[in-house]
Structure formats: structure tokens, C-alpha cells
Amino acid sequence: MKPEYISTIVHLALAEDIGKGDITTEHLVTPNAHAQARLIARDNGIICGVNIAREVFKTLDPKIHFRALVKDGRRIRKNDVIAEISGSARALLSGERVAINLLSFLSGIATQTKRFVDCVKPYKADIMDTRKTTPLLRQLERYAVRCAGGVNHRFNLHHMAMIKDNHLVYCRQRSMAELINTFKKNVKTKLEVEVDNLDQLKEVLHSRADIILLDNMTPGQITQAVRLRRQAKSRILLEASGGITLKNIRRYAATGVDRISVGALTHSRQVLDISMEFIFIP
């Protein structure tokens, strides 16, 4: 992630939370007061966003000392200390909620992703995110997925092409093969094509597509899809998506599919419980 992006998100978040000023802190805490605090995990999980939490406090006061005790992507246990912070008491108090919100939010995504990644071992399938992300926070969420061993799908509509079911409906007067050939003739980017049955799969297997998305298919259907690809001696990657949960993802991975995209990595995660406790006030 570019530092400029992180800085922008942090500034916007602080402006939203502090508004015209932290009236409680400004009236109770003197400008030169110092304090020390700790960020503490209140649950087990995968940590993500430590440097972003640092950026929050540093934005409020560049002299803040932030000592990270855990790196992003590491597993933490309940009551583990994530970081120690010292400096301006006003900066610690005013930045607490934004820092914890971002840290808890990203750690929740990383923790959710790690559960899915661990479920598919020892199969080869990559666990991938989707575009089902929070508007304007996609870069942060994709970073959290990577921290936990997940793989990022296309970043946006320009990053990679995907012919989906609604494209086919709109272009219904043209065959799947015609659409693919026309696209590959005029555009150099990778192309993924969504199919929802094995007949469509057979047509695309002999095309110039790079990836085939097997949408809302059962593990049994995907097993057949993998077999059909082998018989066709095709090198097109196969991706499973739709209705995939922690309860059934291992069955999908066992089919031999190359990729599994899971919207729940980002849209159905729970935040990781994290708190900040003051430990010394001179």
C-alpha cells in the first residue's frame, strides 16, 4: 500500500471522529501531559494493521513513541500485548478509537481469511478475495487478506476482464466463443469467463480464456469440470465461487480446482476484540 493512501484514510478517519475537537480530553488533560499505554488483544486471532495504528497516533503527534511487539500476519492470543505507546496523553486519548477500529477491523479480516486458508490444507487451491469490499477501504482489506495467506483477485474493473452472466444476457445475440475471441483480439489483459453449467464450460475450455469461474456449482459438478479440463488438455485455470463457507470449503478444495474466491473474507468478518489500557501516568 502506498503511504499516501494510508495517510489519507487516517486523516479522514480522525477528522470524522474528532470533528472540531475532542472536547472531553481538551478540558481534562493539559497540553503537556504525558502517558503510557498498551494495545492488548482480548481474543485469539491474526493481527493486521499495526503500522496503521501507529500512523494514527503519529498523525496526532509525530513525537509519539510507538513500539510494536507483534508483526502483521502473526497469530496472537488473548491478553497478548500488541504494542506499547508513550507520549502526549491528549494524542493517546484522541486517537484511541480510530486506531483500535482500524486494527480490529483489519485483524478480523485476517483472522477470517486464516480460517479459510487453514481449511484447505493440504490441497493446492488458492483462497482469494472478491470485490465485495467496503468502499474506499479495498486496499486495506486486500492487505489483510494477504497477511493471512490469502490471494488477491482483481483489484478493480480495469485490472482484469471478466465476462459475467449479465454480460452474456446483454450480448445474447453473440455466442460465448465469439465474445471471447473478439475480446482477446482487441485487449491484451487476462480474461476470466463465468459459467454456471458444464455445457458452457465445454465451450469455454477450447477458447482463449485464461480463467473459468465455476459459479454456484456443487463440489460434484466441479469435480466433473476438473475432469473435463484434463480430458481437453487445457491449461485454463478453474475457479470455484458462490455459496462457499467454512463448512464446505474443504470439499471444494478436494475437487482439484485451482482457485476458490470467497466474498465472506471481507463482507462477513467479525472484528477482533482489541483494547487500549493506560499503564503509567506521571
C-alpha positions in Angstrom: 0.0 0.0 0.0 1.2 3.5 -0.8 1.9 5.7 2.2 -0.2 8.4 0.7 -3.2 6.1 0.7 -2.7 5.2 4.4 -2.2 8.8 5.3 -5.4 9.8 3.5 -7.5 7.1 5.2 -6.1 8.0 8.6 -6.7 11.7 8.2 -10.3 11.2 7.1 -11.0 8.8 9.9 -9.5 11.2 12.5 -11.4 14.1 11.1 -14.7 12.1 11.2 -14.1 11.0 14.8 -12.6 14.2 16.4 -14.7 16.7 14.5 -13.9 20.2 15.7 -12.1 18.9 18.7 -12.0 16.3 21.5 -13.8 18.5 24.0 -13.5 16.0 26.8 -9.8 15.5 26.5 -9.1 19.2 25.8 -10.8 20.2 29.0 -9.5 17.5 31.3 -5.9 16.9 30.1 -3.2 19.6 30.0 -1.4 20.0 26.6 2.0 18.9 28.0 0.7 15.8 29.9 2.4 12.5 29.0 1.2 8.9 29.4 2.0 5.3 28.5 -0.5 2.8 27.2 -0.7 -0.7 25.7 -2.8 -2.2 22.9 -4.0 -5.6 24.1 -5.7 -8.4 22.3 -8.9 -9.6 24.0 -9.3 -12.7 21.8 -7.2 -15.1 19.7 -6.6 -14.3 16.1 -4.3 -12.9 13.4 -3.1 -9.4 13.8 -3.2 -6.9 11.0 -2.9 -3.1 10.9 -0.2 -2.4 13.5 1.6 0.2 11.3 -1.8 1.8 10.5 -2.5 2.2 14.3 1.0 3.7 14.6 0.1 6.2 11.8 -3.0 7.3 13.7 -1.0 8.3 16.8 1.9 9.8 14.8 -0.6 11.9 12.8 -1.8 13.4 16.0 1.7 13.9 17.4 4.8 13.0 15.5 6.7 12.7 18.8 4.7 9.7 20.0 6.8 6.6 20.6 5.0 3.5 19.2 6.7 0.1 19.9 5.1 -2.8 18.0 5.5 -6.1 19.8 3.7 -8.1 17.1 4.1 -8.0 13.3 1.2 -8.1 10.9 0.3 -11.7 9.9 1.3 -13.2 13.3 -1.1 -15.2 15.4 -1.9 -13.6 18.8 -3.5 -15.0 21.9 -5.9 -13.4 24.3 -4.2 -10.8 26.6 -1.1 -10.6 24.3 0.3 -7.1 24.2 0.3 -5.8 20.6 2.1 -2.5 21.1 3.4 -0.1 23.7 2.7 3.6 23.2 4.1 6.6 25.1 3.9 10.4 24.6 1.2 13.0 24.6 -1.7 12.0 26.7 -4.0 14.0 24.5 -2.9 12.2 21.4 -3.3 8.8 23.0 -6.8 9.6 24.2 -8.0 11.3 21.0 -6.5 8.6 18.7 -7.5 5.6 20.7 -10.9 4.8 19.0 -9.7 5.3 15.4 -6.5 3.2 16.0 -8.5 0.4 17.6 -11.2 0.5 15.0 -8.8 0.1 12.1 -6.7 -2.5 13.9 -9.7 -4.6 15.0 -11.3 -4.3 11.6 -8.3 -5.5 9.6 -7.4 -8.2 12.2 -10.9 -9.5 11.8 -10.4 -9.9 8.1 -7.0 -11.5 8.6 -8.4 -13.9 11.2 -11.3 -14.9 8.9 -9.0 -15.4 6.0 -6.7 -17.6 8.0 -9.6 -19.9 8.9 -10.3 -20.5 5.3 -6.7 -20.9 4.3 -6.2 -23.5 7.1 -9.3 -25.4 6.0 -8.0 -26.2 2.5 -4.6 -27.6 3.5 -3.1 -29.8 2.0 -4.9 -29.0 -1.2 -3.5 -26.7 -3.9 -6.4 -24.2 -4.1 -5.6 -20.5 -3.5 -8.1 -18.7 -1.3 -9.0 -15.4 -3.0 -10.9 -12.3 -2.0 -13.5 -10.6 -4.2 -14.7 -7.1 -4.9 -17.2 -7.4 -2.1 -15.3 -4.9 0.0 -16.0 -1.7 1.9 -16.0 1.3 -0.5 -12.7 3.2 -0.3 -11.1 0.6 2.0 -10.4 -2.1 -0.6 -6.6 -1.6 -0.4 -6.6 -2.1 3.4 -8.9 -5.1 3.2 -6.8 -6.8 0.4 -3.7 -6.2 2.5 -5.4 -8.0 5.5 -6.2 -11.0 3.2 -2.6 -11.2 2.1 -1.3 -11.0 5.6 -3.2 -14.2 6.4 -2.1 -16.2 3.4 -4.9 -15.4 1.1 -4.5 -14.2 -2.5 -5.9 -11.1 -4.1 -8.3 -11.3 -7.0 -8.6 -8.4 -9.5 -8.4 -5.0 -7.8 -10.9 -3.2 -9.9 -12.8 -3.5 -13.2 -9.8 -2.3 -15.2 -7.3 -4.7 -13.6 -8.6 -7.8 -15.3 -11.6 -8.6 -17.6 -14.4 -10.9 -16.5 -17.3 -11.8 -18.7 -20.2 -12.5 -16.3 -23.7 -13.7 -16.7 -25.2 -10.3 -17.2 -22.7 -9.6 -20.0 -24.0 -12.7 -21.7 -27.6 -11.7 -21.2 -26.9 -8.3 -22.7 -24.9 -9.8 -25.6 -27.2 -12.8 -26.1 -27.2 -12.5 -29.9 -23.5 -13.4 -29.9 -22.0 -16.8 -28.9 -19.7 -17.2 -26.0 -16.8 -18.1 -28.3 -17.4 -15.0 -30.4 -17.4 -12.8 -27.4 -14.1 -14.3 -26.1 -12.3 -14.2 -29.4 -13.4 -10.6 -30.1 -12.2 -9.6 -26.7 -8.8 -11.3 -26.9 -8.2 -9.9 -30.3 -8.6 -6.3 -29.1 -7.5 -6.4 -25.5 -4.3 -7.8 -24.0 -5.3 -8.2 -20.4 -6.2 -11.5 -18.8 -9.8 -12.7 -19.3 -12.0 -14.7 -16.9 -15.3 -16.1 -18.0 -18.1 -17.1 -15.7 -20.1 -20.3 -16.4 -22.9 -21.9 -14.4 -23.2 -25.3 -16.1 -20.9 -27.9 -17.7 -22.2 -27.2 -21.2 -20.9 -23.7 -21.0 -17.7 -25.0 -19.5 -17.1 -27.3 -22.5 -17.5 -24.3 -24.9 -15.0 -22.1 -23.0 -12.4 -24.8 -22.4 -11.5 -24.6 -26.1 -11.3 -20.8 -26.1 -8.6 -18.3 -25.4 -9.9 -17.5 -21.9 -7.3 -17.5 -19.1 -9.6 -18.4 -16.2 -13.1 -20.0 -15.9 -15.2 -19.1 -13.0 -17.5 -22.0 -12.0 -20.3 -20.1 -10.4 -22.6 -21.7 -7.8 -21.6 -25.2 -8.8 -21.6 -28.2 -6.3 -18.4 -30.0 -5.4 -19.6 -32.9 -7.6 -20.0 -30.6 -10.6 -16.6 -29.0 -10.1 -15.0 -32.5 -9.9 -16.5 -33.1 -13.3 -15.3 -29.8 -14.5 -11.7 -30.6 -13.5 -12.0 -34.0 -15.2 -13.3 -32.3 -18.4 -10.4 -29.9 -18.4 -7.9 -32.7 -18.0 -9.5 -34.5 -20.9 -9.4 -31.4 -23.1 -5.7 -31.0 -22.1 -6.5 -27.3 -21.4 -4.3 -25.1 -19.2 -7.1 -22.7 -18.3 -7.4 -22.1 -14.6 -10.6 -23.1 -12.8 -12.0 -21.0 -10.0 -14.9 -22.0 -7.7 -17.2 -19.3 -6.3 -20.6 -18.9 -4.8 -22.1 -20.4 -1.6 -18.7 -21.4 -0.2 -18.4 -21.4 3.6 -16.0 -22.8 6.2 -18.3 -25.9 6.5 -18.0 -26.9 2.8 -14.8 -25.3 1.5 -12.6 -28.4 2.1 -14.9 -30.4 -0.2 -14.5 -27.7 -2.9 -10.7 -27.7 -2.5 -10.6 -31.5 -2.7 -12.0 -31.3 -6.3 -8.7 -30.2 -7.6 -9.9 -26.7 -8.5 -7.1 -24.1 -8.7 -8.7 -21.1 -7.0 -11.6 -20.5 -4.6 -13.0 -17.0 -4.3 -14.8 -16.2 -1.1 -16.7 -12.9 -0.5 -17.0 -13.7 3.2 -13.4 -12.9 3.7 -14.3 -9.2 3.7 -18.1 -8.9 3.8 -18.9 -11.3 6.7 -15.9 -11.0 9.1 -16.1 -10.1 12.8 -13.7 -7.6 14.3 -11.0 -8.8 16.6 -11.5 -7.5 20.1 -8.7 -5.2 21.0 -8.4 -2.6 23.8 -6.0 0.2 24.9 -5.1 0.4 28.6 -3.1 3.2 30.2 -0.3 1.8 32.3 1.6 4.8 33.6 0.6 8.4 34.1 3.4 10.6 35.6 
